[in-house]
Amino acid sequence: MRIDIITVLPELIRSPFEASILKRAQQKGIAEVHLHDLKAFGMGKHKQVDDYSFGGNAGMVLRPEPLFACIESLQAERSYDAIIYTTPDGKRFDQKDANQLSLLGNVLIICGHYKGIDQRVRDHFVTHEISIGDYVLSGGELAAAVISDALIRLIPGVLNDETSALTDSFQDDLLAPPVYTRPAEFRGMTVPDVLTSGHAKKIEEWNHAQALARTQERRPDLLGE
Ligand code: 6GU
């Protein structure tokens, strides 16, 4: 998978791609992430990328010319299976979206900023408008990093058996059960006996019951209630 990200603040999201799982995925050649500074396509000697919105709504909007120029220069190199725009008024991102998008080859993410981007860019290019939750961020960059992480970790070969995505919360519409590691007793607090019993079937049943109870308690909406 290749992810291209268009942003006015590339420095804001460089580091997540330079550590841990996302770094290793790129080193293994399984994923590539490329950041593109929109200011390189800015207008005039000040490389302007934004302007006041028509109609008087306070706040700056990214102008169409730099975005069209940037997107078209990327499209000249490859075609995109999805062009995502990160925006709080988009569809709320969930694990099903991540699973589907993780199967794609070339993904372009346009980071919203200020009051957003000119609607003509959305109408002309964007295939997916995505929000990562019901709260407002200063810009779409952190959302783009979140989405990229969620996609890349699902690509076969990125995670090993111990970190397998198959046991993630949400993969079966259940939250993950509690987990324990050594020592079996710490400051008088013990690990549930079943987990140290070596009885695989009983452990699986316990995990499922715990996952169900936790989901019931915290996220009954996932159980359709
Ligand atoms: Cl994608 N962008 C911004 N600016 N805020 C958000 C968001 C995106 N998702 C939730 N809040």
Residues whose N, C-alpha, C, O or C-beta is under 5 A from the ligand:
A	BS01	6GU	T86 T87 P88 I130 S131 I132 G133 Y135 V136 L137 S138 G139 G140 A143
